[in-house]
């Protein structure tokens, strides 16, 4: 006996003597009708990831509206605190008042070459870990045309 196969009377009698009851009654959804539209039954197959994704998107929309209207909600509170810290850090840097949380930012502003060289040194190791073994020559080749373009510009900057 196979699933979804029709069982004849002799097979049903044999299965009944063996104590097996293979009969399963239920509806098989073939189409879904809603508000004048017909859909496949796959629209009913909603996974937990899909639900969590739509809830996360809704929370993001609530946070965005709350931030735009300056109305504090539980969803927008972390962003409001973060934006407040950014403003405090900006005032602290402008007034040259350094506190523990912005020391690294101040170091980046004072010595950007040290952090740029650390980022360039980290890029080949990250590329090698990802499988690109020849990232260092590529980075050097990419840096050379930028210097030539600056020389060709003749010192004129669009934003001066």
N, C-alpha and C positions, 0 to 999 in steps of 0.2 A: 504494500500500500504506500503510495507516494503522496506527499502533501499536495493539496489542491486537486486531487484526483477523485473522480466519482466512484463510490464504493457500491458494488452490486449487492443483492440480497444474500447470496451465498457467502460472500466475503464478510458481510456484516454479521451473519449468523456464526461464522467461525470465530471472528474477533470477539463476539459476545460470549461464546463458550470459554474463550481464553481469559475473559475478564478485562479485555482492552476496550477502551472507549475512545476511539480516535476522532469522534465527532466534535467539531468546534464550530459554533455558530457565531457569526458576527458580520459586521458590515465592512466592506472594502470600499474605501472612498475612491471614486474615479475622477470626479471633478468637484470643485468648490465654487459655489455661486454666492456672490455678495454684491449687493447694490448694483445689480444689472451687469456685473462682470463675471466671467467664468475663468477660474484658475485651475492649475494642476494641483494635485494633492501635496506636492513638494513644498507649497507655501506653508503647510502645517508643520513641517519638520524644522522646528526652531531649536537651535542648540543653546547651551548655557553661555557660550562665548558670544553668540549673537546678542543675547539679552544683555550681557555685561557691557558689550560694546555700545549698544544703544543707550544704556543708562549712563555710561561714562560720557557719551556725546551730549546727553541732556544736561548733565552736571556741568560740563564745560560751557554750554550755552547759558545756563543760569549764572555761572561765574562771570561770563563776558557781559551779560546784561547788567548784572549787579555792579561790576566795575565801571561800566559806561555811565550808569545812573548815579554812581557814588552811594549806593545803598548796600550796607554790609549784610552779607548772608554767610551761612556756614561754608558754602562753596567758594565764596570770594575772599574769605578771611586770610587764607595763606598768601594769596596774591597781594592783598592790601598790606600785609606785614612786610612782604618782600619789597614792594614798591616804596614803602616808608623807609625801610633800611637803605634802599638805593639812594633816596633823597638825603638821609642823614649822612651816608658815606660821601656823597657828593659835596655836601656842606663841609664835612670834616676835611676832605682833601683840599677844597678851595681855601679854607681857613688855616690850613697846615696844622690841624688838630688831629693827631693820629691816635687811634685806639686799637685795641687788640684785633678786632675783626677786619680792619682794613689795612693792616701792616703789609700783607702780601700785595695788595693792589697798589699801595704806595711804592713798594719795591719795583713792581712792573712798570710803573710810570717813570720812576727815576732811572731805571736801567733796562730799557726794553731789549737791548742787544743780548743781554745775558739770557733772557727768557726766549728770545727768538732763536738763539743758537741751541738752546736746550730743546726747543721744538723741532728744529732741523735735525738734531742728533737723534731724537726719538723717532722721527719719521722713517728712516731706513730700517731701524730695528722692528718697527711695527709692520712695515712692508715685507720685510724678510720673514716675519712670523706668519704673515698672511700668504706667503708663497712667492712674492715678487722679490727675487734676490738682487736684481740690478736697479734698485731704487735710487741709490746714491748718484750714479751717472745721470740718471734722468732728472733728478732734482738740480744738479749742477747745470745741465743743459737748459732746463726751464728758467733758471735764474739769469743766464747770460742774455737772452733776448730782451728781458725787461730793462737791463742797464743800457742796451743800445737804443731802445725806444726813448728813454729819458734824454739821451744825448741828442737824438734827432729832433726832439721837440724844441731845442734851442733855449731852454730855460723858461719857456712860457707855460703857465699853468692855467687851465680853464677856470679854476676857482680862486684865483688871486684877486 
